[in-house]
Amino acid sequence: MASGKEIRTKIKSVQNTRKITKAMEMVAASKMRKAQDRMRAARPYAEKIRHIAINLAHANPEYVPPYLATREQVRAAGMIVVTTDKGLCGGLNTNSLRVALNKYKELQAAGAKVSVTAIGNKGLGFFHRLGANVVSSATHLGDKPQLEKLLGAILTQLAAYEKGEIDALYLVYADFINTMKQEPTVVQLLPLPSNHLQPDEHAHSWDYIYEPDAPTVIDELLKRYIEALIYKAVAENMASEQSARMVAMKSASDNAKKVIGDLQLVYNKTRQAAITKELSEIVGGAAAIG
């Protein structure tokens, strides 16, 4: 059995750890609310630009944009994988990377070469260790997603698709369901699935005047739509990160409290045993003298 001093040292160490996890839980709770507000603000923008793209695409049925044209065979594919820069957020990154790895292996098994864009340090490190072809990355994004920091990494994959270097592009991120649930998701970005640009039943057709011409306007709008989808995914992932971190740190704080209670019980038993032993020695010594 450990001595009383060793147990006191352990208790102090766990108490210090609990202070840290409790502080991280409170910080994550504060950041989570702001991240959720940004995530909810990004959703209407992506939806609005989708409606505009629908109207433009159906106003010019004779023109098929490259982002909508289905390739006969997927010889090469791209993946944009969104993870966090920091850890201590439970199984969020593990779950997302497991889904990404399954998709990666599925594409390779189909004979496609896969190029990866990593958004976040955790995904970048994972794919480097895997030996994947990482063509671009964006890290150190902070607590607020900024499109200008993402554009360089995104445009690398979009340019590759336009040149025919890849035939499909997929996006992997953690979809925010609620505070307790974040679901790893794989979506096909390119070619855009047909259900993404289906008009609503009660939608009205519009006539447009284009400058310089319809193909240029439609292509640029669809590019903005893709960028909006990726920005929304990063915002969802950041909200998921703060929620997962808050829950993980609360669990760690609760576990630390339980460990402290168990150690305190062991310490009391050890101290009681030591006192009993001392009393027995005193009584034994008195009896020997008497």
C-alpha positions in Angstrom: 0.0 0.0 0.0 1.3 3.5 -0.9 2.3 5.8 1.9 0.1 8.7 3.0 2.5 11.2 1.4 2.4 9.5 -2.0 -1.4 9.4 -1.9 -1.6 13.1 -1.0 0.7 13.9 -3.9 -1.6 12.0 -6.3 -4.7 13.8 -4.9 -3.0 17.1 -5.5 -2.0 16.2 -9.0 -5.5 15.0 -10.0 -7.0 18.2 -8.4 -4.7 20.3 -10.6 -5.7 18.4 -13.6 -9.4 18.8 -12.8 -8.9 22.6 -12.5 -7.5 22.6 -16.1 -10.3 20.4 -17.5 -12.9 22.5 -15.8 -11.5 25.7 -17.2 -11.3 24.1 -20.7 -14.9 23.0 -20.4 -16.0 26.6 -19.6 -14.0 28.1 -22.4 -15.3 25.5 -24.9 -18.9 26.2 -23.8 -18.4 29.9 -24.5 -16.8 29.3 -27.9 -19.5 26.7 -28.8 -22.3 29.3 -28.7 -20.4 31.6 -31.0 -19.4 28.8 -33.3 -23.1 27.7 -33.5 -24.1 31.2 -34.4 -21.6 31.4 -37.2 -22.7 27.9 -38.4 -26.4 28.9 -38.5 -25.5 32.1 -40.3 -23.7 30.2 -43.0 -26.6 27.9 -43.8 -29.0 30.5 -45.3 -26.2 31.9 -47.6 -25.4 28.4 -49.0 -29.2 27.8 -49.5 -29.7 31.2 -51.2 -26.8 30.8 -53.6 -28.2 27.3 -54.4 -31.5 28.7 -55.5 -29.9 31.3 -57.7 -27.8 28.6 -59.3 -30.9 26.5 -59.9 -32.7 29.3 -61.6 -29.7 30.1 -63.8 -29.0 26.5 -64.7 -32.7 25.9 -65.8 -32.9 29.2 -67.6 -30.2 27.9 -69.9 -31.0 24.2 -70.5 -28.8 24.1 -73.6 -25.6 24.8 -71.6 -24.2 22.1 -69.3 -21.6 23.6 -66.9 -18.4 21.5 -66.3 -19.3 21.2 -62.6 -22.5 19.4 -63.5 -21.2 17.2 -66.3 -20.8 13.6 -65.2 -17.6 11.9 -66.2 -17.8 8.4 -67.8 -15.1 6.9 -65.6 -13.5 8.1 -62.3 -9.8 7.6 -63.0 -8.7 10.1 -60.4 -10.5 11.6 -57.4 -10.0 14.4 -54.9 -10.9 14.6 -51.3 -11.2 17.6 -49.0 -11.0 16.4 -45.4 -12.0 18.8 -42.6 -10.6 18.2 -39.1 -9.5 20.3 -36.2 -6.2 21.9 -35.5 -6.2 20.9 -31.8 -7.0 17.7 -29.9 -8.9 17.1 -26.7 -12.3 16.9 -28.4 -13.2 13.3 -27.8 -13.6 11.0 -30.8 -14.5 13.8 -33.3 -11.4 13.6 -35.4 -11.1 9.8 -35.1 -14.6 9.3 -36.4 -14.1 11.8 -39.3 -10.8 10.3 -40.3 -12.2 6.7 -40.1 -14.9 7.7 -42.6 -12.4 9.5 -44.8 -10.0 6.5 -44.8 -12.9 4.2 -45.8 -13.7 6.5 -48.7 -10.0 6.7 -49.6 -9.7 2.9 -49.7 -12.9 2.6 -51.6 -11.7 4.9 -54.3 -8.3 3.2 -54.5 -10.0 -0.2 -54.7 -12.0 1.1 -57.7 -8.7 1.9 -59.4 -8.8 5.7 -58.9 -5.8 7.8 -57.9 -6.7 10.0 -54.9 -5.3 13.4 -54.1 -6.1 14.9 -50.7 -6.6 18.5 -49.4 -6.4 18.6 -45.6 -8.1 21.4 -43.7 -6.9 21.2 -40.1 -3.6 19.9 -38.5 -5.0 16.5 -37.4 -6.1 15.5 -40.9 -2.8 16.8 -42.4 -0.7 14.7 -40.0 -2.9 11.7 -40.5 -2.6 11.7 -44.3 1.1 12.4 -44.2 1.6 9.3 -42.0 -0.6 7.4 -44.4 1.6 8.4 -47.3 -1.3 9.9 -49.3 -0.8 12.5 -52.0 -1.6 15.7 -50.1 -1.8 18.4 -52.8 -2.8 21.3 -50.5 -3.7 22.1 -46.9 -5.0 24.9 -44.7 -4.2 24.9 -41.0 -4.2 27.3 -38.0 -7.7 28.6 -38.9 -8.4 29.8 -35.4 -11.9 29.8 -33.8 -13.5 31.6 -36.8 -13.5 30.3 -40.4 -12.2 32.8 -42.9 -12.8 32.0 -46.6 -9.6 33.7 -47.7 -7.6 31.2 -45.7 -9.4 28.3 -47.3 -9.5 29.5 -50.9 -5.9 28.5 -51.8 -6.4 24.9 -50.7 -9.9 24.7 -52.3 -9.0 26.2 -55.6 -6.2 23.6 -56.1 -8.8 20.9 -56.3 -11.3 22.9 -58.3 -8.6 23.7 -60.9 -7.6 20.1 -61.0 -11.3 19.2 -61.8 -11.6 21.8 -64.5 -8.4 20.6 -66.2 -9.6 17.0 -66.1 -6.9 15.8 -63.6 -9.6 14.5 -61.3 -13.0 13.2 -62.2 -14.8 13.6 -58.8 -14.4 15.6 -55.6 -15.6 14.6 -52.2 -15.9 16.5 -48.9 -15.5 14.9 -45.4 -16.5 16.8 -42.3 -18.3 16.5 -39.0 -21.9 17.6 -39.4 -23.3 19.3 -36.3 -26.6 17.6 -35.2 -26.7 18.9 -31.6 -24.4 19.4 -28.6 -24.2 15.7 -27.9 -24.1 14.4 -31.4 -21.7 15.2 -34.3 -22.0 13.0 -37.4 -19.0 12.4 -39.7 -20.3 13.0 -43.3 -19.1 12.3 -46.8 -20.7 14.4 -49.6 -19.9 14.5 -53.3 -19.0 18.0 -54.3 -18.1 17.5 -58.0 -19.8 16.7 -60.3 -22.6 18.4 -58.4 -25.3 15.7 -57.7 -28.5 16.4 -59.7 -30.6 16.6 -56.6 -28.6 19.6 -55.5 -29.9 21.7 -58.4 -33.5 20.5 -58.7 -36.0 23.3 -58.8 -38.7 23.5 -56.2 -42.2 22.4 -57.2 -43.6 26.0 -56.9 -40.5 27.7 -58.3 -41.0 30.3 -61.0 -38.6 30.7 -64.0 -36.8 33.9 -64.5 -35.3 35.7 -67.5 -31.7 37.0 -67.0 -29.5 39.5 -68.8 -25.9 38.2 -68.7 -22.7 40.1 -68.7 -20.4 38.9 -70.4 -22.3 35.7 -71.2 -24.4 33.0 -69.7 -21.7 30.2 -69.5 -19.2 32.5 -67.7 -21.8 33.7 -65.1 -23.1 30.2 -64.4 -19.6 28.7 -64.1 -18.6 31.5 -61.6 -21.8 31.1 -59.6 -21.4 27.4 -59.3 -17.8 27.9 -58.1 -19.1 30.3 -55.5 -21.6 27.7 -54.5 -18.9 25.0 -54.1 -16.9 27.5 -52.0 -20.0 28.2 -49.8 -20.6 24.5 -49.3 -17.0 24.0 -48.1 -17.1 27.2 -45.8 -20.4 25.8 -44.3 -18.7 22.5 -43.7 -15.8 24.1 -41.9 -18.2 26.2 -39.8 -20.2 23.0 -38.9 -16.9 21.2 -38.0 -15.8 24.1 -35.8 -19.2 24.0 -33.9 -18.8 20.3 -33.6 -15.3 20.7 -32.3 -16.3 23.0 -29.4 -19.3 20.9 -28.5 -17.2 17.7 -28.5 -14.5 19.4 -26.4 -17.0 20.7 -23.9 -18.5 17.3 -23.4 -15.1 15.6 -23.3 -13.7 18.1 -20.7 -16.9 17.7 -18.6 -16.4 13.9 -18.7 -12.8 14.3 -17.7 -13.7 16.7 -14.8 -16.3 14.2 -13.5 -13.9 11.3 -13.8 -11.2 13.4 -11.9 -13.7 14.1 -9.2 -14.4 10.4 -8.8 -10.7 9.6 -8.8 -10.1 12.2 -6.1 -12.9 10.6 -4.0 -11.4 7.2 -4.4 -7.9 8.4 -3.5 -9.3 10.3 -0.5 -10.9 7.1 0.8 -7.6 5.1 0.3 -5.8 7.9 2.1 -8.2 7.9 5.1 -7.9 4.1 5.3 -4.1 4.3 5.2 -4.0 7.1 7.8 -6.4 5.1 10.0 -4.2 2.0 9.7 -1.1 4.0 10.6 -2.8 5.5 13.7 -4.1 2.1 14.8 -0.5 0.7 14.4 0.9 3.5 16.5 -1.7 3.0 19.2 -1.0 -0.8 19.2 2.8 -0.1 19.6 2.1 2.3 22.5 -0.2 -0.1 24.3 2.2 -3.0 23.7 5.2 -0.9 25.0 3.2 0.2 28.1 2.2 -3.4 28.8 5.8 -4.5 28.5 7.0 -1.9 31.0 4.2 -2.7 33.4 
